[in-house]
């Protein structure tokens, strides 16, 4: 019995179909890229979130600044917005290597408040000073003491939540406290300094999800941090890290400040 006329063509047609499918797949790969589709980066923050495409950044607004850092440390968020102190403290937790990706001058500064009013920094000697562990008050205090040739050992540090500092000062438990203040209050204060807000990620996230992180940064911080601002940020981180080590809050340098000096690091201007 003679074979159907199309039987001899079955194998060549099958080979042609397989080649066509392979060519289509190759074209699609080149067009779409080899990685998975970009997905939103999860960011924890205690401040108002900027307008951003939810496909790029998925924000989790938390009631306090420390809660955002805790979310990052537990792996519930991939980035967080916080203070310099929070960035350095986050380095104590294993598994990830925190990195400053973007930074900006904080809308609020810090000032030292004492009862009675503090007129000379030398009056701080021997006093109990109340500080919020998630603010950068230790940096301000260290600078004020240094100007009077005093050391952090010359005062007694007490860590307390920001909401409890004012009452502790009023009761006489603390001789002075470091509190957040607006620009007008800073202008009238003898001992005040501006603060920083930083967007913190990790070296591991940048390596594993470089495309997604780049999209988020392009949306949130498209411009580079000015060289003068970057130098000031590095100086503030160096001083704060040294102070935290000095008072036993860090075992040793975290490397977070040194990482900003790497030749391939590009810190962005947050909110620019």
N, C-alpha and C positions, 0 to 999 in steps of 0.2 A: 504494500500500500504506500503510495507516494506521500511524503511529508507535506503539510500545508506550506504554501509559498512563503509565508512570513516567518517560518521557523528558523530559517537560516539567518534572518536578520535579528532574532531575539537577543543574542549575546552582544552584537555591536551596539544595539539600541540601549541595552542595560549599561554598557560601559559609557556611552555618551551621556546618559542620564546622571550617572555617578559623577562624571567630570563637571557637568553643568551645576550640580548641587554643590560640589566642592568650590567651584568658582564663585557661586553666589555667596557662600559662607565667607570666603576670603574677602570679597568686596564689602560685605556687611561688617566684618571685623575691622577693616580699615576705616570704614565710615564712622563706626560707633566707638571704636577704641576697645582695648583688650580688658579693661577693668570693669567692675560692676558699676551700674548707674550711680551717680552721686547721690548721697543721702544727707539729711540734715545733721549738723553737729549739735550735740546737746550741751547747752550752756546754763549754768546755775548762777544766779545773781540776786543781790539784795537791793539793787538800784533799778530805776526805771529802764526797761529794755528799749533799745532803739528800734525804729521801724526796719524790718528786715523780712525778706521772703522766707516764709516758714519752711520751704523746701531746702533752704540753705542753713538756717540756724533755728533750732528748737529751744525756746527759752523756758526755764523753770524759775519763776520768781519766788524767793524765799523770804521770810519775815526778817531775818537778821543776817548780817554779813558772815558771821561764823557758820551759819547753816549752809551757805553756798560752798564754803571750803569743805565742810564735812561731806557734802554731796559728792564733791570731786574726789575726796580721799576714799570714799566707799565705792567709787566706780559707778555711781548713779548718773554722773554727768561727765562729759569729756573735757570741757573747759569751765572755768569760773571767773567771775569778775570780783576782785577783792583788793586788799591793801598790800603793801610791800611785806608787812609782818605776816599776813596770811600766806603769801607766796613762800616765804622762807619756812614757815611752820609746816606747810604742806610737804616739804621735802623730807620731813621726819618719817613719813609713811612709805613703806616699801612697795615695790611693784611698778612704780612709774618714776620718771625723772622730770619733775616740773620745770617748765620753761616760760619765761615772759614772752608773749607773742606780740603784745601791743600795750601801750601805756599812754596816760594823759594826766595832766595836773588835775587833782581832785577838786570838785566844786567847793568843798569844805576844807579848811585847814585845822590845825590843832593849836591849843594854847594851854599854858599852865595857869591854873586858878588856885589861889590859896586863901585861907581865912586866918588872920586879917589879910588884906591885899598884899600880894608879894611885890616888894620893891627892889630887892636885890637877890640874885640867885644864891648867894652864900647863905641866905636864910633857909634854904632847903636842907642844909646839912643836919643830919640826925633825924629828919622828919620821915614819916611814913607817906609814901607817894602812891596814890591809887591810879592804876593803869588798866585799860581795856586790852586784853590779850589779842584782840582782832583789829586794833588800831595801831598807828605808828607812833604812839606817844613816847615810847622808849627812845626813839631817835631824837625827838625834840628834847627830852630830858637829858640825854647824853650830851647833846650839843650845848645846852644851857650850863650844865655842870662843868664841861670842859673849858668854857669861857671864863669860869671862876677858878680854874685849876683844881677842880674837885673831880672825884671819881664816882662811879655808880655805887661803889661800896660805902660811900659817905651818906647814902640814904637807905631807907628800908622800902623795898618794893612790895606792893600788894596788888595782885591781879584780881580784877572784879569786872563783872558785866557793866557795860556803859550805863545802863539804866539805874544801877545802884551807886554810881560814883558820887553824884550830887548829894544824896542823903548821907553817905558816909562822911563827906566833907563837912556837911552841916552839923553832924553829931560830934565832930571833933575826932573821929577815928582816924582820918587822914589829915595831914598838914597841907597837902596840895593834891590836885588831880589834873590829869591831862584830858581835855574834853574837845570835841569837835566844835568848830565855830565858823561863822560866816566871815566874809572878807571885811565887813565893817568892824566886827569885833576884833579881828586880827590887827587891823590898823591901829586900834587903841590899846592893844595889849603889849606889854613889855617883852613877854616871852611867848612867841608864837612862830609857827612855820606853816608853809603850805604842805599839802599831802599829794600822794599819787594814787591813781586807780590803775590797776593792771589787769589785762586779760591773760589768764594763765592756762597753759595747755601742758603737753608733755612731749618729750623727745620721741617716745614710742608712738604716740598718735600721729605726729608729723611723718614718721617713717611709714606707718601702716596705712594711713589714710591721707596722704599728701594732697590728693586732688580735692577731697572734701574740705580739708583745713584751708587750702588756698582759696576756695570759693567763699568760705565764711569770712576770711580776712579781707578779701576783696570787697565784700559787702559792708563789713563793720569798720575796717581801718585801711582804706585804700592808699593812704599816703605814708611815706616813711617818717619816722621820728627824726626831728632835726638833730644834727650832730651835737649841738650844745645841750639840748634836752637829754639826749642819750648819755652824755658825759655826766650830767647831774643825776640822772637815774642810777647810773653805775656807782657814783659816789655815795648816794643815799643808801643803796643796797649794801655796799661795803661797810658803811658805818653801822647800819642797823644789824647786820649779821654779826659783826664784832661785838656789839652790845648784847645781843641775845646769847652769844657764847659766853660772854663775861658773867652774865647773871645766871647761867646754867639752864637757859631755856632751849639751847641747842647744844648738842654734844660737840660739834665742830663745824667748820665751814661746809656749806651744802653744795658749793659749786655753782649755784644759781646765778650769783653775781658775775663770776668768772665767765660763765657761758655767754654773757652779753658781749664779751670782748672777742669772741671767735670771729675770724674773718668772713665766714659765710652767714653769719647771723644778721637778719634784717628785722629790727623791731619796728612795728608800725605805730602810727599816731592814732590812738583809739578815739573813735568818734569824729574823725576828721572828715 
